[in-house]
Amino acid sequence: MSRLLGPDRPKVYTIPPGANFLEELAEVLANETGLADDPEAFADALIYVPNRRSERALAFALHKAGNREASLLPDIRALGDLETDDAPPSAETALADLPPVMSSAERIGRLTRLVMAYFESHGGGAPPASCLSAARELARVLDQAALSGEVDWSQIKSLVTESQLADHWQHSVEFLSIITEQWPTELESATRMDPYVRRYAAAEAMAREWKSNPPQTPIIIAGSTGATPASRLLMKAAMSLPNGLVLLPGLDIELGPEALDRIGSAPSHPQFTLARTLNELGLAPRDVHPWPARSSAPNASARRRLIHEALAPAPSTADWTLRLSQMAENGDTATLVKAALNGLSILDAEDDTDEALLAALLLRETLEHEGRTAALVTPDPGLARRVSAVLKRWDIEVAPSSGWPLTQTNAGSLALLVADWLLDPACPAALMAALNHPYCRLDPDATLALDRACLRGPRLWQDWPELVAHIDQLAQSKPSRHGHGSEEDFTRAQAVISDLTDVLLAALETAPCTGADWFSTISEIASGISHAPAPWSGEDGAALSRLMRDLSELAEPLGAQPPKIWNELLNAEALKVSVHTGSPHPRLAIWGPLEARLQTADRLILAGLNEGIWPAQPPAEAFLPRVFRNRIGLSDPDERIGLSAHDFAQLAAAPNVTLLSSQRRDDKPAVASRWLWRLKTLARGALGAGADISLAPPPDSNPLAWLEVLEKAPAPIEGFSAEPRPAPPVAARPNKLSVTRIEQLVRDPYAIYCEYVLGLRRLDPLNLPPDVRVRGTAIHKALERFEEEDTPNNPETLLTLLEEELRRGGEPESELIALRERRREISAKYLEWRADQAAKLDGQPLTEAYGEITLEIDGAAFTLSGTADRIERWIGGRAAILDFKSGKPPTEKQVRAGLSPQMPLQGLIAREGGYGKLGKADIEALTYLRFGTAFEIREIGEANARAGIEAASIADIVADAEAGLIRLITAFSKPDHPYLSAPRPERVSYESDYSRLARRDEWTGLTTYD
């Protein structure tokens, strides 16, 4: 131990960037203490490292360096947990009297109450969400103040007065009185401390204890830059101990006074925090000693020099070329830069999707080399999860060290689904989302029956009791829907609803309630529909339990609020909770920059190197302009960029590193990180045109080439047609179609094939909004009831029937009110037209009249059917057929061309006596009657002259339709005639239910039809 520890030994060391910090620390400590020979040689030491991941990694490195099956490891602690960890034995007494730390949830809750009181005392309240947001901003200022050290809040008011700033800054200063004046009193009454304040108090107490009773055991502070006052205080205390030692990461010990002055005014520089730490410790860079570790790689020094220059303060960039020349032997800048770039490559992906693929490919390729390790480092959690998902496609499980958002776990997603469902328990989509969750204990067959037989289509109920009544009514009539309609299906559906009613009894009241009540209800319902012990088991269950407890605490000062407010809070907070699942991969890792500190791998991939991501932009300051922050002692926001730059410099100095950025992120243009621009600029200044070659990966291991192969479209299979051309046996083809299906056969034969040959029908969505078909059905039903029921013959009666049917079809009340006057006017016009028609009628008209005829076509029987909305028998024996349309009726050209043959084919059925009571009838008129948002009468044949179409009688139009039908059915009776998907898409005016099944986007490139 004499080389490192002792009263007369150096107290401060550094390990250069690019080195394996923890391995070198462990190897030297193991050698100095004889850990290989004595497993207890270092057991009494206390080592502080930056975070918990470093704790675990150092413990493993010490075990490995000791080269024994078992060793007693030292007490390794994280500086980041100083305020909450149990005190080390050397300072147990000193920390015993400190008040406990206030939890984050309690702090936000108390601050929110103070914010609400502030707004109430200043002329009115503010929305709870706004108060909560303001409380979070105040908490951030409190943390910044604690991390900045001594902050003189007393200067604020005088600074505002002196500066004559805008009124809103003066209001901000007044608002800050919540934390400068009220918050200390709040903490005192709660007998609690702010987290960072307690961290500093704990460090202060430990320092005092060590000064009065210096421990003789080793005390080591390793890997910290001294970014917080607490860590700097502990460093200073450790330096005064007989066996104390401080080990800094990546300090440039060659910095001179001039360079230190420049860095001191550049918070975004990677050495800024270390320089400030040295200043507080009373040291200069030359006073810090290199760690006595193994020698570094041959090019490591050149790489460190290049990165140091690339990240130099802006005023220093003017003499880049000169300084590089001075660093190089014989002024050979090109050789120096080439050596520095050996093992480093820069890749610029087209977008963040390709960036994720490139990172995943580099990780995957590492596994081709036995024993090699690789790590992706990125501050972008979305990119990290995307890379993890790509690797999973290749059966490689690598979980991001940042974990997964609670919202993406089973426990978290169930809580969110239950919360959403409880806002509207009768909502079909929310109900089925909860019941289809993997944790749900209800019978999946019964859930499916409830879904298909009862909930699909328009929502015809408003609340839970109405839903229960709706299902009971369906159970009586037993309609077959989507393949479900048996007595067993409805019995199962009723059983599910009954079970849920019991679970929901306490939650059906949605009036304002306290947060504790609402979150407790969510927890109870989630437990009630789940298999025990879900959803509270596992890492995600434990995280959810903590979240619910914290939210109840946080929400207490907000009082009673509508449940929607609590759900917004739950969603926002659940996104912030990370859950770590699964075991780490033995050779691959995905780290954030914080987790990557002090760690390395054989290959490092630094991704997300775009401005705004790495480095991230400092958050906008809500309360104080930057000049005020500096005057009162708050830290400069750019210090976060400096710490981020230090992380980058440490990682980029590794022997084998790839730097990734993308030209587009989130489908928006992106700018490469400033650090990449500087590296490229230096390289091009030294190497000219050869810089791009030096910055590119080796040709035999270029992930861009791998990506090109991965994304290359496979060669088409010989004889395979992307466009479906099914030609089923004639016996399997339909020999009975309605007149509307004949139109579909003309426009989109593939839809007929799917429906009648394959037996496929579209599943109605849940919460189906009233579309053209739903409104059309409602209008038809209302007009049918008006004709058949004994009702007063006035517009109000028709309007009432119309609104009843539209309401039954799911049209919202607001829409009914908005269109009421227009529909009243349309109803009146319809009744005027109806009165005029009465003079022509011979008896009552037929409504919703079904008819069919059988024709012999190409030697086989074919049945044509159709339902006419209204058929009138006129005086004189002739008849008229009317078709009600809620939208625009077809044009004369479409009817005559056979694209809309519905009405002429109904005329054919009437001519052949297919409508029963009507008998055989010659058709005098085919009429479209528009009854929707407008009233319009359109007679077929009426537009012939002005449309330039040759005049024809209704009889001729019907005959032409008959001939067209025969040609059509004859064509489809041929074994080799295919059912094509919308062969003429310009003639399809709607999105087919079967377009995705036909893969239209794949072979046409069309996403919509004209």
Secondary structure as GFF3:
##gff-version 3
##sequence-region A 1 1010
A	DSSP	beta_strand	12	15	.	.	.	ID=ss1
A	DSSP	alpha_helix	21	33	.	.	.	ID=ss2
A	DSSP	beta_strand	46	49	.	.	.	ID=ss3
A	DSSP	alpha_helix	52	66	.	.	.	ID=ss4
A	DSSP	beta_strand	75	78	.	.	.	ID=ss5
A	DSSP	three_ten_helix	79	81	.	.	.	ID=ss6
A	DSSP	three_ten_helix	89	91	.	.	.	ID=ss7
A	DSSP	alpha_helix	92	95	.	.	.	ID=ss8
A	DSSP	alpha_helix	104	121	.	.	.	ID=ss9
A	DSSP	alpha_helix	128	148	.	.	.	ID=ss10
A	DSSP	three_ten_helix	153	155	.	.	.	ID=ss11
A	DSSP	alpha_helix	156	163	.	.	.	ID=ss12
A	DSSP	alpha_helix	167	175	.	.	.	ID=ss13
A	DSSP	alpha_helix	177	177	.	.	.	ID=ss14
A	DSSP	pi_helix	178	182	.	.	.	ID=ss15
A	DSSP	alpha_helix	183	190	.	.	.	ID=ss16
A	DSSP	alpha_helix	195	212	.	.	.	ID=ss17
A	DSSP	beta_strand	219	222	.	.	.	ID=ss18
A	DSSP	alpha_helix	229	239	.	.	.	ID=ss19
A	DSSP	beta_strand	244	249	.	.	.	ID=ss20
A	DSSP	alpha_helix	257	264	.	.	.	ID=ss21
A	DSSP	alpha_helix	272	281	.	.	.	ID=ss22
A	DSSP	three_ten_helix	285	287	.	.	.	ID=ss23
A	DSSP	beta_strand	289	290	.	.	.	ID=ss24
A	DSSP	alpha_helix	300	310	.	.	.	ID=ss25
A	DSSP	three_ten_helix	314	319	.	.	.	ID=ss26
A	DSSP	alpha_helix	320	327	.	.	.	ID=ss27
A	DSSP	three_ten_helix	329	331	.	.	.	ID=ss28
A	DSSP	alpha_helix	333	341	.	.	.	ID=ss29
A	DSSP	beta_strand	344	349	.	.	.	ID=ss30
A	DSSP	alpha_helix	352	366	.	.	.	ID=ss31
A	DSSP	beta_strand	374	377	.	.	.	ID=ss32
A	DSSP	alpha_helix	381	393	.	.	.	ID=ss33
A	DSSP	beta_strand	404	405	.	.	.	ID=ss34
A	DSSP	three_ten_helix	406	408	.	.	.	ID=ss35
A	DSSP	alpha_helix	410	423	.	.	.	ID=ss36
A	DSSP	alpha_helix	428	435	.	.	.	ID=ss37
A	DSSP	alpha_helix	444	450	.	.	.	ID=ss38
A	DSSP	pi_helix	451	455	.	.	.	ID=ss39
A	DSSP	alpha_helix	464	477	.	.	.	ID=ss40
A	DSSP	alpha_helix	487	504	.	.	.	ID=ss41
A	DSSP	beta_strand	513	514	.	.	.	ID=ss42
A	DSSP	alpha_helix	515	528	.	.	.	ID=ss43
A	DSSP	alpha_helix	538	555	.	.	.	ID=ss44
A	DSSP	three_ten_helix	556	558	.	.	.	ID=ss45
A	DSSP	beta_strand	560	561	.	.	.	ID=ss46
A	DSSP	alpha_helix	563	576	.	.	.	ID=ss47
A	DSSP	beta_strand	578	579	.	.	.	ID=ss48
A	DSSP	beta_strand	588	591	.	.	.	ID=ss49
A	DSSP	alpha_helix	593	596	.	.	.	ID=ss50
A	DSSP	beta_strand	603	606	.	.	.	ID=ss51
A	DSSP	alpha_helix	626	632	.	.	.	ID=ss52
A	DSSP	alpha_helix	639	652	.	.	.	ID=ss53
A	DSSP	beta_strand	657	662	.	.	.	ID=ss54
A	DSSP	beta_strand	664	665	.	.	.	ID=ss55
A	DSSP	beta_strand	668	669	.	.	.	ID=ss56
A	DSSP	alpha_helix	674	687	.	.	.	ID=ss57
A	DSSP	three_ten_helix	688	690	.	.	.	ID=ss58
A	DSSP	alpha_helix	691	695	.	.	.	ID=ss59
A	DSSP	three_ten_helix	699	701	.	.	.	ID=ss60
A	DSSP	alpha_helix	703	711	.	.	.	ID=ss61
A	DSSP	three_ten_helix	730	732	.	.	.	ID=ss62
A	DSSP	beta_strand	736	738	.	.	.	ID=ss63
A	DSSP	alpha_helix	739	747	.	.	.	ID=ss64
A	DSSP	alpha_helix	749	752	.	.	.	ID=ss65
A	DSSP	pi_helix	753	757	.	.	.	ID=ss66
A	DSSP	alpha_helix	772	788	.	.	.	ID=ss67
A	DSSP	alpha_helix	795	808	.	.	.	ID=ss68
A	DSSP	alpha_helix	813	818	.	.	.	ID=ss69
A	DSSP	alpha_helix	820	838	.	.	.	ID=ss70
A	DSSP	beta_strand	846	857	.	.	.	ID=ss71
A	DSSP	beta_strand	860	873	.	.	.	ID=ss72
A	DSSP	beta_strand	879	885	.	.	.	ID=ss73
A	DSSP	alpha_helix	892	896	.	.	.	ID=ss74
A	DSSP	alpha_helix	902	911	.	.	.	ID=ss75
A	DSSP	three_ten_helix	916	918	.	.	.	ID=ss76
A	DSSP	beta_strand	923	931	.	.	.	ID=ss77
A	DSSP	beta_strand	935	939	.	.	.	ID=ss78
A	DSSP	alpha_helix	944	947	.	.	.	ID=ss79
A	DSSP	alpha_helix	954	972	.	.	.	ID=ss80
A	DSSP	three_ten_helix	985	987	.	.	.	ID=ss81
A	DSSP	alpha_helix	1000	1004	.	.	.	ID=ss82
###
